[in-house]
Amino acid sequence: MLKLRKVSAGYNSVDVIHEISAEVCENVCIVGPNGCGKTTLLKSIAGIIPSKGEILIEDKPLTSMKRIDIAKKIAMLSQQPSIYFAYSVFDVVMMGRYVHLKDRISNNPSKTDKDAVEASLQAVNLWDSKDKDITKLSGGQLQRVFLARTLAQEPKIILLDEPTNHLDLKCQIEITQYLKAWSKSGNRIVIGVLHDINLAMMLAERMIVMKEGEVQADGAVEQIITSKLLDNAYDMDVASHMRLSLKRWQNDGDNKKPSK
């Protein structure tokens, strides 16, 4: 579905990512230390920033596609989405339907558009808040609104840059499980940048490890997790750190148990 051929990109004529090649037809999580180029790679795939090399969606070069046609194929949920007007939750999610509106001049949504917005809000458990002013929402609720807007766009590929920001643990798991089910329901894929290895394992079948703008490893999640590849990317013993954190958490729990 998605092909990258020696893709390089960056800012102010300085490349951040260097000649990245990959073919993606399943859910992928991209991991690596801060500044390694994960977000730059997502922006390149979405066509937000120019890139060298070649990006193909369903064998069609990204550079040959109109912006609105790209939006029908790819949606990106940014790490820190922002909005500046006091729209209702429903109106914000309806913005995701713009590429599908038959009459974009009058911006008059059809029943199909309204149904898509309702389904998206139901998916993130915000249908009951559809009439609320988004400036009155918590950070977690706002993040779910923007996810619903992404779902309403009905893309074939969703790009996620730390999508669980501001969400509590229950919501993180629910959203991750929903996205996995969404991808399997219609030949769609999710490409997510995640720092939480546990969520990455829950969402994706494949993991790409990046360091200093290059791909260090690309393979099945279970193979990456059980190797030293993450250690090389993060310059630390990742597995031992995860075990140590779990042990500390268990010890804290034991210490808080009331004595008999």
DRENVEXFI-435679 format. One line per 10 residues: number of its first residue (from 1); their letters; for each residue x, y, z of N, C-alpha, C, O. Coordinates in steps of 0.02 Angstrom, whole numbers, padded with zeros to 5 digits, always signed. Atoms other than C-alpha are relative to their C-alpha. Layout:
BEGIN
NUM	a	X,Y,Z,X,Y,Z,X,Y,Z,X,Y,Z; ...
***
This chain:
BEGIN
1	mlklrkvsag	+00041,-00061,+00000,+00000,+00000,+00000,+00043,+00063,+00000,+00028,+00111,-00036; -00044,-00058,-00005,+00141,+00121,+00045,+00072,-00022,-00013,+00096,-00071,+00016; -00070,+00016,+00015,+00316,+00119,-00027,+00043,+00063,+00008,+00025,+00117,-00016; -00049,-00054,-00007,+00464,+00227,+00021,+00064,-00023,-00034,+00089,-00078,-00021; -00061,+00017,+00035,+00616,+00229,-00091,+00051,+00055,+00009,+00047,+00109,-00021; -00055,-00046,-00014,+00771,+00316,-00025,-00026,+00071,+00015,-00006,+00120,-00016; +00030,-00064,-00019,+00670,+00454,+00058,+00044,+00038,+00050,+00063,+00011,+00102; -00036,-00046,-00044,+00766,+00599,+00134,-00040,+00063,+00007,-00074,+00084,-00040; +00038,-00062,-00011,+00691,+00755,+00211,+00026,+00035,+00062,+00060,+00004,+00104; -00022,-00038,-00059,+00723,+00892,+00337,-00026,+00070,-00004,-00078,+00084,-00033
11	ynsvdvihei	+00022,-00069,-00005,+00713,+01077,+00368,+00059,+00046,-00014,+00116,+00032,+00004; -00052,-00049,+00016,+00809,+01229,+00306,+00059,-00031,-00037,+00117,-00016,-00022; -00050,+00032,+00044,+00902,+01124,+00177,+00046,-00049,+00037,+00097,-00070,+00010; -00038,+00049,-00038,+00968,+01007,+00313,-00042,-00063,+00010,-00095,-00060,+00041; +00038,+00061,-00007,+00910,+00826,+00303,+00002,-00027,+00071,+00054,-00029,+00103; +00007,+00031,-00066,+00846,+00747,+00463,-00004,-00076,-00008,+00021,-00113,+00034; +00003,+00071,+00016,+00806,+00578,+00386,+00039,-00012,-00065,+00041,+00031,-00108; -00046,+00012,+00055,+00921,+00494,+00261,-00015,-00066,-00036,-00007,-00120,-00009; +00009,+00057,+00046,+00875,+00377,+00117,-00036,-00059,+00033,-00009,-00114,+00036; +00039,+00053,-00032,+00740,+00278,+00206,-00042,-00036,-00052,-00078,-00005,-00091
21	saevcenvci	+00039,+00042,+00047,+00665,+00134,+00107,-00040,-00051,+00040,-00014,-00082,+00087; +00042,+00049,-00033,+00520,+00025,+00161,-00063,-00011,-00041,-00084,+00034,-00078; +00066,+00014,+00028,+00361,-00058,+00099,-00045,-00019,+00058,-00029,-00063,+00099; +00044,+00008,-00058,+00215,-00051,+00219,-00070,-00022,-00023,-00102,+00013,-00062; +00069,+00023,+00014,+00054,-00152,+00208,-00032,-00027,+00063,-00085,-00059,+00060; +00028,+00021,-00064,+00025,-00186,+00393,+00015,+00055,+00051,+00053,+00101,+00038; -00012,-00050,-00052,+00021,-00087,+00555,+00073,+00001,+00021,+00104,-00051,+00032; -00071,-00009,-00017,+00192,-00016,+00598,+00006,+00051,+00056,-00027,+00103,+00054; -00018,-00050,-00049,+00259,+00071,+00751,+00072,+00020,-00011,+00116,-00022,-00020; -00067,-00027,+00008,+00410,+00183,+00734,+00024,+00023,+00068,-00008,+00064,+00101
31	vgpngcgktt	-00027,-00017,-00066,+00517,+00197,+00890,+00071,+00024,-00008,+00104,+00012,-00058; -00068,-00026,-00001,+00680,+00281,+00934,+00004,+00061,+00044,-00047,+00088,+00064; -00009,-00057,-00046,+00753,+00420,+01041,-00025,+00065,-00031,-00033,+00070,-00092; +00021,-00066,+00024,+00696,+00601,+01029,+00051,+00028,-00050,+00111,+00021,-00040; -00044,-00032,+00049,+00765,+00691,+00877,+00027,-00046,-00053,+00069,-00026,-00093; -00028,+00048,+00048,+00796,+00534,+00775,-00034,+00005,-00068,-00012,-00027,-00116; +00032,-00010,+00065,+00676,+00589,+00636,-00068,-00033,-00008,-00094,-00036,-00064; +00064,+00036,+00006,+00515,+00494,+00676,-00055,+00045,-00027,-00090,+00027,-00074; +00052,-00046,+00021,+00399,+00644,+00658,+00014,+00027,-00071,-00033,+00036,-00110; -00018,-00024,+00067,+00494,+00707,+00505,-00019,-00052,-00052,-00042,-00035,-00107
41	llksiagiip	+00020,+00053,+00046,+00464,+00538,+00423,-00075,+00000,-00012,-00098,-00006,-00069; +00073,-00002,+00007,+00277,+00548,+00458,-00022,+00060,-00043,-00065,+00053,-00086; +00017,-00059,+00038,+00268,+00725,+00388,+00017,-00008,-00074,-00018,+00018,-00117; -00018,+00014,+00070,+00356,+00667,+00230,-00052,-00044,-00033,-00072,-00032,-00089; +00050,+00047,+00027,+00233,+00524,+00206,-00066,+00037,-00013,-00101,+00023,-00062; +00063,-00038,+00007,+00087,+00645,+00230,+00005,+00055,-00052,-00045,+00086,-00070; -00009,-00053,+00049,+00161,+00766,+00104,-00001,+00070,+00031,-00010,+00119,-00005; +00000,-00064,-00034,+00170,+00904,+00235,+00065,+00038,-00012,+00065,+00099,-00017; -00065,-00030,+00016,+00354,+00935,+00202,+00027,-00033,-00063,+00014,-00092,-00075; -00028,+00030,+00060,+00448,+00908,+00038,+00053,-00052,+00017,+00085,-00049,+00070
51	skgeiliedk	-00050,+00053,-00011,+00559,+00756,+00022,+00033,-00018,-00066,+00007,-00006,-00120; -00035,+00029,+00057,+00686,+00679,-00094,-00012,-00075,+00000,-00033,-00104,+00050; +00017,+00070,+00006,+00670,+00503,-00157,-00070,-00007,-00027,-00095,+00037,-00062; +00067,+00013,+00027,+00501,+00428,-00194,-00045,-00030,+00053,-00025,-00076,+00090; +00052,+00027,-00044,+00342,+00397,-00093,-00059,-00018,-00044,-00084,+00024,-00081; +00057,+00023,+00041,+00205,+00294,-00174,-00056,-00026,+00044,-00044,-00063,+00092; +00060,+00024,-00034,+00029,+00263,-00112,-00040,-00039,-00051,-00063,-00011,-00101; +00033,+00044,+00048,-00053,+00115,-00199,+00032,+00008,-00068,-00002,+00012,-00119; -00042,-00005,+00060,+00088,+00129,-00328,-00006,+00066,-00037,+00017,+00071,-00094; +00005,-00066,+00032,+00047,+00311,-00366,+00046,+00049,+00037,+00041,+00056,+00098
61	pltsmkridi	-00046,-00046,-00033,+00185,+00440,-00331,-00037,+00056,+00036,-00083,+00087,+00009; +00031,-00053,-00040,+00138,+00562,-00194,+00004,+00068,-00036,-00042,+00108,-00032; -00010,-00065,+00033,+00207,+00706,-00297,-00047,+00011,-00059,-00055,+00068,-00082; +00046,-00006,+00056,+00082,+00670,-00437,-00072,+00010,+00023,-00117,+00019,-00018; +00068,-00003,-00027,-00069,+00681,-00321,-00017,+00070,+00024,+00026,+00106,+00051; +00024,-00062,-00027,-00173,+00834,-00279,-00007,-00005,+00075,-00014,-00060,+00103; +00003,+00000,-00073,-00180,+00886,-00097,-00063,-00034,+00025,-00061,-00071,+00074; +00064,+00028,-00023,-00363,+00837,-00081,-00002,-00075,-00011,-00035,-00111,+00027; -00002,+00073,+00012,-00329,+00665,-00156,+00045,-00034,+00050,+00032,-00091,+00071; -00043,+00027,-00053,-00187,+00638,-00032,-00041,-00006,+00064,-00035,-00056,+00101
71	akkiamlsqq	+00040,+00000,-00062,-00309,+00683,+00108,-00052,-00055,+00001,-00074,-00076,+00055; +00047,+00056,+00002,-00428,+00548,+00049,+00035,-00066,+00016,+00003,-00116,+00033; -00038,+00061,-00013,-00289,+00420,+00071,+00035,+00001,+00068,+00041,-00051,+00100; -00042,-00005,-00060,-00189,+00485,+00220,-00027,+00053,+00047,-00044,+00108,+00026; +00017,-00049,-00052,-00238,+00570,+00383,+00054,-00003,+00053,+00079,-00057,+00070; -00052,-00002,-00052,-00115,+00626,+00515,-00027,+00034,+00063,-00055,+00089,+00060; +00017,-00028,-00065,-00149,+00655,+00699,+00064,+00024,+00031,+00106,-00017,+00051; -00062,-00028,-00024,-00015,+00773,+00759,+00008,-00009,+00075,-00040,-00024,+00111; -00015,+00010,-00071,+00069,+00764,+00928,-00035,+00052,+00043,-00059,+00036,+00098; +00032,-00054,-00038,-00001,+00932,+00986,-00048,+00039,-00044,-00034,+00096,-00063
81	psiyfaysvf	+00047,-00036,+00042,-00154,+00976,+00883,-00026,+00062,+00037,-00032,+00062,+00098; +00025,-00061,-00031,-00221,+01150,+00913,-00057,+00028,-00042,-00060,+00017,-00102; +00057,-00032,+00034,-00379,+01245,+00869,-00014,+00065,+00035,-00004,+00071,+00096; +00002,-00067,-00028,-00416,+01427,+00896,-00070,+00030,+00005,-00077,+00087,+00026; +00067,-00026,-00002,-00604,+01446,+00885,-00045,-00045,+00043,-00031,-00104,+00051; +00044,+00037,-00046,-00745,+01394,+01001,-00052,-00040,-00038,-00112,-00026,-00033; +00046,+00044,+00036,-00820,+01261,+00888,-00028,-00052,+00048,+00000,-00066,+00101; +00026,+00057,-00037,-00930,+01123,+00952,+00041,-00063,-00019,+00075,-00064,-00070; -00034,+00063,+00013,-00860,+00947,+00962,-00022,-00028,-00068,+00019,-00050,-00108; +00027,+00026,+00063,-00974,+00894,+00819,+00029,+00037,-00060,+00048,+00006,-00110
91	dvvmmgryvh	-00025,-00040,+00057,-00916,+01037,+00707,+00073,-00014,-00014,+00094,-00016,-00072; -00071,+00015,+00010,-00732,+00998,+00736,+00008,-00067,-00036,+00049,-00073,-00082; -00005,+00066,+00032,-00756,+00815,+00689,-00026,+00003,-00072,+00000,-00032,-00115; +00026,-00008,+00068,-00858,+00868,+00537,+00054,+00027,-00048,+00050,+00016,-00108; -00054,-00025,+00043,-00700,+00956,+00474,+00036,-00057,-00035,+00063,-00049,-00090; -00032,+00058,+00031,-00632,+00782,+00439,-00037,-00024,-00062,-00009,-00062,-00101; +00040,+00021,+00058,-00771,+00759,+00311,+00009,+00045,-00060,-00020,+00032,-00113; -00005,-00050,+00053,-00718,+00906,+00204,+00018,-00031,-00067,-00010,-00013,-00119; -00022,+00029,+00063,-00631,+00798,+00074,-00055,-00042,-00034,-00050,-00058,-00093; +00054,+00041,+00027,-00792,+00698,+00051,-00062,+00041,-00017,-00108,+00015,-00050
101	lkdrisnnps	+00060,-00041,+00013,-00917,+00842,+00042,-00011,+00010,-00074,+00036,+00028,-00111; +00016,-00010,+00071,-01004,+00849,-00126,-00005,+00074,-00017,+00012,+00095,-00073; +00006,-00072,+00011,-01038,+01035,-00105,+00045,+00035,+00050,+00023,+00055,+00104; -00048,-00029,-00046,-00881,+01108,-00028,-00008,+00076,+00006,+00014,+00105,+00055; +00008,-00072,-00002,-00930,+01287,-00069,-00049,+00020,+00055,-00035,+00065,+00094; +00050,-00015,-00053,-01085,+01289,+00041,+00014,-00038,+00063,-00016,-00024,+00116; -00020,+00039,-00058,-01005,+01162,+00158,-00062,-00033,+00033,-00070,-00032,+00094; +00063,+00029,-00024,-01172,+01072,+00171,+00007,-00076,+00006,+00008,-00110,-00045; -00010,+00072,-00009,-01149,+00898,+00247,-00063,-00041,-00015,-00118,-00018,-00003; +00055,+00046,+00014,-01256,+00752,+00191,-00013,-00044,+00061,+00022,-00040,+00111
111	ktdkdaveas	+00014,+00048,-00053,-01334,+00618,+00300,+00059,-00048,+00009,+00076,-00067,+00065; -00059,+00044,-00004,-01185,+00507,+00257,+00055,+00033,+00040,+00088,-00001,+00081; -00051,-00036,-00038,-01067,+00641,+00324,-00017,+00002,+00074,+00026,-00009,+00116; +00021,-00004,-00070,-01167,+00662,+00483,+00005,-00068,+00035,+00024,-00072,+00093; -00005,+00067,-00028,-01175,+00474,+00509,+00073,-00018,+00014,+00088,-00051,+00064; -00072,+00014,-00009,-00985,+00463,+00487,+00026,+00035,+00062,+00067,+00007,+00099; -00021,-00038,-00060,-00960,+00598,+00620,-00026,-00034,+00063,+00011,-00041,+00112; +00027,+00034,-00059,-01076,+00508,+00740,+00038,-00064,+00015,+00055,-00078,+00073; -00037,+00063,-00010,-00986,+00342,+00714,+00069,+00014,+00029,+00093,-00024,+00071; -00067,-00016,-00024,-00818,+00425,+00744,-00002,+00022,+00073,+00042,+00004,+00112
121	lqavnlwdsk	+00007,-00023,-00070,-00877,+00509,+00905,-00019,-00058,+00045,+00003,-00062,+00103; +00017,+00060,-00039,-00954,+00346,+00964,+00062,-00041,+00013,+00070,-00070,+00067; -00060,+00041,-00006,-00787,+00261,+00934,+00046,+00024,+00056,+00080,-00016,+00087; -00044,-00028,-00053,-00697,+00379,+01055,-00041,+00020,+00062,-00016,+00056,+00105; +00043,-00011,-00059,-00843,+00385,+01179,-00013,+00074,+00014,-00011,+00095,+00072; +00014,-00072,-00010,-00884,+00569,+01150,-00065,+00022,-00033,-00077,+00082,-00039; +00062,-00019,+00033,-01053,+00563,+01064,-00044,+00043,+00046,-00076,+00090,+00023; +00041,-00039,-00047,-01139,+00629,+01221,+00026,+00071,+00010,-00009,+00114,+00037; -00029,-00067,-00006,-01022,+00780,+01215,+00001,+00038,-00066,+00037,+00087,-00073; -00003,-00027,+00068,-01056,+00822,+01033,-00015,+00075,-00003,+00010,+00109,-00048
131	dkditklsgg	+00019,-00070,+00002,-01130,+00993,+01074,+00043,+00045,+00044,+00032,+00105,+00048; -00042,-00039,-00045,-00996,+01048,+01196,+00049,+00044,-00039,+00071,+00027,-00093; -00051,-00045,+00027,-00880,+01194,+01160,+00068,-00032,+00013,+00083,-00050,+00070; -00063,+00036,-00010,-00707,+01119,+01132,+00048,+00037,+00046,+00094,+00007,+00073; -00044,-00037,-00045,-00625,+01259,+01231,-00014,-00018,+00073,+00024,+00001,+00117; +00018,+00020,-00068,-00711,+01184,+01384,+00023,-00071,+00016,+00009,-00097,+00070; -00020,+00070,-00009,-00635,+01011,+01362,+00068,-00006,+00033,+00109,+00040,+00030; -00066,+00015,-00028,-00490,+00933,+01455,+00047,-00019,-00058,+00025,-00030,-00114; -00049,+00019,+00051,-00329,+00892,+01361,-00014,-00069,-00029,-00008,-00080,-00089; +00015,+00068,+00023,-00377,+00708,+01352,-00061,-00002,-00044,-00061,-00037,-00095
141	qlqrvflart	+00061,-00002,+00041,-00551,+00744,+01286,+00014,+00032,-00068,-00011,+00010,-00119; -00016,-00034,+00062,-00480,+00863,+01156,+00039,-00046,-00047,+00028,-00046,-00108; -00038,+00047,+00041,-00358,+00732,+01096,-00046,-00051,-00033,-00036,-00070,-00090; +00048,+00049,+00027,-00502,+00610,+01073,-00043,+00032,-00054,-00063,-00002,-00102; +00037,-00036,+00052,-00598,+00742,+00973,+00040,+00001,-00065,+00013,-00012,-00119; -00041,-00003,+00059,-00452,+00760,+00854,+00010,-00069,-00031,+00016,-00076,-00092; -00003,+00068,+00027,-00438,+00571,+00838,-00065,-00015,-00037,-00063,-00046,-00091; +00064,+00010,+00034,-00623,+00566,+00795,-00002,+00036,-00067,-00028,+00009,-00116; -00003,-00038,+00064,-00594,+00699,+00662,+00042,-00039,-00051,+00025,-00041,-00110; -00042,+00041,+00044,-00456,+00589,+00590,-00038,-00060,-00026,-00034,-00077,-00086
151	laqepkiill	+00039,+00058,+00020,-00571,+00438,+00587,-00055,+00020,-00050,-00070,-00017,-00097; +00054,-00024,+00044,-00710,+00540,+00504,+00025,+00013,-00071,-00015,+00012,-00118; -00030,-00012,+00065,-00591,+00577,+00361,+00000,-00063,-00043,+00007,-00059,-00104; +00003,+00065,+00033,-00601,+00391,+00318,+00060,-00012,-00047,+00050,-00028,-00106; -00059,+00012,+00041,-00422,+00375,+00255,+00015,-00075,-00005,-00015,-00115,+00029; -00025,+00068,+00003,-00334,+00215,+00204,+00060,-00009,+00047,+00075,-00064,+00069; -00059,+00001,-00043,-00182,+00261,+00308,-00007,+00054,+00053,-00020,+00112,+00037; -00001,-00049,-00054,-00179,+00346,+00478,+00071,+00004,+00027,+00101,-00047,+00045; -00066,-00012,-00030,-00017,+00423,+00538,-00010,+00031,+00069,-00045,+00081,+00076; +00010,-00021,-00070,-00008,+00445,+00726,+00067,+00021,+00031,+00114,-00018,+00032
161	deptnhldlk	-00060,-00024,-00033,+00121,+00550,+00816,-00015,+00007,+00075,-00045,+00056,+00097; +00016,+00004,-00071,+00110,+00503,+01000,-00075,+00013,+00012,-00093,+00061,+00046; +00073,-00012,-00003,-00081,+00485,+00988,-00030,-00004,+00069,-00086,+00021,+00079; +00029,+00009,-00067,-00106,+00441,+01172,+00020,+00055,+00048,+00010,+00048,+00109; -00016,-00058,-00043,-00041,+00608,+01238,-00062,+00022,+00038,-00117,+00025,+00009; +00054,-00027,-00043,-00150,+00671,+01382,-00054,-00051,+00018,-00103,-00034,+00051; +00052,+00049,-00014,-00248,+00509,+01391,+00018,-00043,+00060,+00077,-00059,+00071; -00014,+00045,-00056,-00267,+00403,+01546,+00010,-00071,-00026,-00002,-00085,-00085; -00020,+00068,+00021,-00215,+00220,+01543,-00058,-00037,-00033,-00048,-00069,-00085; +00058,+00035,+00028,-00391,+00153,+01511,-00014,+00023,-00071,-00026,-00017,-00116
171	cqieitqylk	+00015,-00028,+00065,-00418,+00270,+01365,+00056,-00017,-00050,+00042,-00029,-00109; -00056,+00020,+00044,-00244,+00233,+01294,-00011,-00069,-00028,-00004,-00081,-00089; +00010,+00070,+00021,-00283,+00048,+01288,-00061,-00005,-00047,-00058,-00040,-00097; +00060,+00003,+00041,-00459,+00074,+01218,+00012,+00028,-00070,-00009,-00001,-00120; -00014,-00032,+00064,-00398,+00191,+01080,+00046,-00045,-00042,+00035,-00054,-00102; -00046,+00044,+00036,-00255,+00074,+01034,-00036,-00062,-00027,-00025,-00081,-00084; +00037,+00059,+00022,-00371,-00076,+01026,-00048,+00018,-00057,-00056,-00020,-00105; +00046,-00022,+00053,-00496,+00023,+00921,+00038,+00009,-00066,+00015,-00013,-00119; -00038,-00012,+00061,-00362,+00076,+00797,+00023,-00065,-00033,+00024,-00071,-00094; -00020,+00065,+00027,-00302,-00103,+00778,-00060,-00032,-00035,-00052,-00060,-00089
181	awsksgnriv	+00060,+00028,+00031,-00481,-00160,+00743,-00018,+00039,-00063,-00038,+00010,-00114; +00015,-00043,+00058,-00507,-00012,+00624,+00043,-00020,-00059,+00019,-00025,-00115; -00045,+00017,+00055,-00355,-00061,+00522,-00017,-00067,-00031,-00009,-00076,-00092; +00014,+00066,+00025,-00410,-00241,+00506,-00068,-00005,-00036,-00082,-00054,-00070; +00068,+00004,+00026,-00588,-00198,+00453,-00007,+00020,-00073,-00060,+00010,-00103; +00009,-00022,+00069,-00552,-00128,+00280,+00065,+00012,-00037,+00072,+00062,-00072; -00064,-00006,+00036,-00376,-00156,+00213,+00032,+00068,+00011,+00049,+00103,-00037; -00029,-00065,-00018,-00309,-00004,+00306,+00059,-00011,+00047,+00067,-00065,+00075; -00059,+00007,-00043,-00149,+00029,+00402,+00008,+00061,+00045,-00014,+00116,+00029; -00018,-00052,-00048,-00091,+00130,+00551,+00076,+00001,+00006,+00107,-00051,+00017
191	igvlhdinla	-00071,-00009,-00011,+00085,+00199,+00561,+00007,+00047,+00059,-00010,+00106,+00053; +00001,-00040,-00061,+00116,+00261,+00736,+00069,+00011,+00029,+00110,-00036,+00033; -00059,-00016,-00038,+00258,+00349,+00824,-00019,-00006,+00074,-00062,+00031,+00098; +00018,+00013,-00070,+00253,+00285,+01003,+00064,-00007,+00042,+00113,-00037,+00021; -00055,+00011,-00047,+00369,+00296,+01152,-00016,-00058,+00047,+00029,-00089,+00075; +00020,+00054,-00044,+00268,+00170,+01252,+00005,-00066,-00038,-00035,-00081,-00082; -00012,+00063,+00034,+00336,+00001,+01198,-00059,-00048,+00008,-00073,-00086,-00038; +00057,+00044,-00011,+00187,-00090,+01274,-00057,+00015,-00049,-00087,-00030,-00077; +00052,-00019,+00048,+00064,+00009,+01166,+00021,-00017,-00071,-00020,-00037,-00112; -00026,+00018,+00066,+00175,-00017,+01015,-00011,-00074,-00014,-00032,-00092,-00069
201	mmlaermivm	+00010,+00072,+00008,+00167,-00205,+01043,-00074,-00017,-00009,-00091,-00065,-00044; +00071,+00012,+00005,-00022,-00195,+01061,-00028,+00019,-00069,-00072,-00014,-00095; +00027,-00027,+00062,-00050,-00095,+00901,+00028,-00034,-00062,-00010,-00048,-00109; -00033,+00016,+00063,+00076,-00159,+00775,+00026,-00071,-00004,+00041,-00103,+00046; -00032,+00063,+00013,+00139,-00317,+00696,+00074,+00010,-00017,+00114,-00036,-00013; -00067,-00015,+00024,+00297,-00231,+00638,+00027,+00062,+00034,-00010,+00108,+00051; -00031,-00057,-00034,+00420,-00111,+00717,+00061,+00024,-00040,+00102,-00016,-00062; -00058,-00031,+00031,+00543,+00009,+00637,+00036,+00040,+00053,+00007,+00083,+00086; -00040,-00034,-00050,+00683,+00069,+00749,+00045,+00051,-00036,+00081,+00033,-00082; -00039,-00053,+00031,+00764,+00236,+00704,+00052,+00029,+00048,+00041,+00030,+00109
211	kegevqadga	-00052,-00034,-00038,+00922,+00322,+00762,+00038,+00046,-00047,+00061,+00025,-00100; -00038,-00050,+00038,+01003,+00481,+00697,-00022,+00003,-00073,+00019,+00007,-00119; +00028,-00009,+00067,+00886,+00490,+00547,+00003,-00060,-00046,-00015,-00055,-00105; -00005,+00060,+00041,+00915,+00314,+00486,-00037,-00058,+00034,-00047,-00059,+00094; +00032,+00060,-00026,+00827,+00147,+00505,+00053,-00048,+00025,+00097,-00070,-00012; -00047,+00046,-00030,+00924,+00038,+00625,-00024,-00073,-00003,+00015,-00119,-00007; +00028,+00067,+00003,+00805,-00110,+00620,-00072,+00004,-00025,-00106,+00054,-00014; +00068,+00003,+00027,+00644,-00162,+00535,-00021,-00073,-00001,+00008,-00113,-00037; +00021,+00070,-00002,+00552,-00321,+00577,-00060,-00010,+00044,-00090,+00037,+00069; +00056,+00017,-00042,+00418,-00412,+00673,+00012,+00025,+00071,+00068,+00024,+00096
221	veqiitskll	-00006,-00029,-00067,+00383,-00335,+00844,+00035,-00047,+00048,+00079,-00027,+00085; -00028,+00048,-00048,+00426,-00493,+00940,+00075,-00011,-00012,+00113,-00023,+00035; -00071,+00007,+00015,+00593,-00506,+00851,+00040,+00060,+00024,+00095,+00053,+00051; -00034,-00061,-00022,+00640,-00326,+00886,+00005,+00003,+00076,+00058,+00019,+00103; +00003,-00005,-00073,+00587,-00333,+01069,+00049,-00048,+00033,+00079,-00031,+00084; -00042,+00051,-00032,+00687,-00491,+01106,+00073,+00004,-00022,+00114,-00038,-00002; -00069,-00007,+00022,+00846,-00430,+01022,+00033,+00059,+00036,+00004,+00088,+00081; -00036,-00057,-00028,+00976,-00298,+01066,-00008,+00062,-00043,+00027,+00112,-00032; +00008,-00055,+00047,+00915,-00183,+00928,-00025,+00064,+00033,-00002,+00119,+00016; +00024,-00059,-00036,+00820,-00067,+01045,+00056,+00029,+00043,+00062,+00090,+00050
231	dnaydmdvas	-00056,-00024,-00042,+00972,-00058,+01159,+00047,+00044,-00041,+00070,+00096,-00017; -00045,-00039,+00043,+01078,+00004,+01013,-00029,+00067,-00018,+00007,+00117,-00022; +00033,-00063,+00019,+00950,+00136,+00967,-00001,+00049,+00058,+00010,+00109,+00049; +00009,-00044,-00058,+00926,+00204,+01143,+00064,+00006,+00042,+00066,+00045,+00090; -00062,-00001,-00038,+01104,+00173,+01205,-00011,-00018,+00074,+00017,+00013,+00119; +00014,+00024,-00067,+01038,+00080,+01357,-00030,-00069,-00005,-00051,-00091,-00058; +00029,+00067,-00002,+00978,-00091,+01411,-00075,+00009,+00012,-00099,+00013,+00068; +00072,-00015,-00004,+00793,-00065,+01371,-00037,-00055,+00039,-00077,-00039,+00083; +00036,+00055,-00032,+00734,-00237,+01426,+00011,+00000,+00076,-00036,-00009,+00115; -00015,-00001,-00071,+00822,-00226,+01594,-00035,+00058,+00034,-00059,+00051,+00090
241	hmrlslkrwq	+00034,-00058,-00029,+00751,-00053,+01624,-00074,-00014,+00009,-00104,+00004,+00060; +00071,+00016,-00005,+00575,-00116,+01588,-00012,-00050,+00057,-00060,-00043,+00094; +00008,+00048,-00055,+00600,-00263,+01707,+00011,+00033,+00067,-00024,+00017,+00116; -00013,-00035,-00063,+00672,-00147,+01840,-00059,+00043,+00020,-00078,+00046,+00078; +00058,-00041,-00014,+00524,-00029,+01825,-00057,-00042,+00026,-00092,-00023,+00073; +00053,+00045,-00022,+00404,-00176,+01842,+00013,-00024,+00070,-00032,-00028,+00111; -00018,+00025,-00066,+00499,-00243,+01993,-00013,+00054,+00053,-00039,+00040,+00107; +00011,-00055,-00047,+00495,-00072,+02078,-00074,+00010,+00012,-00095,+00021,+00069; +00072,-00009,-00007,+00310,-00057,+02043,-00030,-00055,+00044,-00072,-00042,+00087; +00025,+00056,-00041,+00278,-00230,+02117,+00021,+00008,+00073,-00019,-00005,+00118
251	ndgdnkkpsk	-00023,-00011,-00069,+00385,-00189,+02270,-00039,+00055,+00034,-00057,+00050,+00093; +00040,-00054,-00028,+00292,-00025,+02295,-00068,-00025,+00021,-00095,-00006,+00073; +00066,+00028,-00016,+00129,-00122,+02289,+00002,-00043,+00062,-00043,-00040,+00104; -00006,+00042,-00059,+00191,-00247,+02417,+00009,+00041,+00063,-00018,+00024,+00116; -00012,-00042,-00058,+00250,-00109,+02533,-00062,+00036,+00023,-00068,+00055,+00081; +00061,-00035,-00018,+00079,-00028,+02528,-00053,-00045,+00027,-00105,-00022,+00052; +00050,+00047,-00027,-00012,-00187,+02578,-00004,+00007,+00076,+00048,+00011,+00109; +00006,-00006,-00072,-00082,-00172,+02755,+00025,-00064,+00036,+00013,-00119,+00013; -00025,+00057,-00039,+00003,-00283,+02884,-00058,-00034,+00037,-00107,-00002,+00056; +00054,+00037,-00034,-00101,-00419,+02963,+00007,+00005,+00075,-00033,-00022,+00112
***
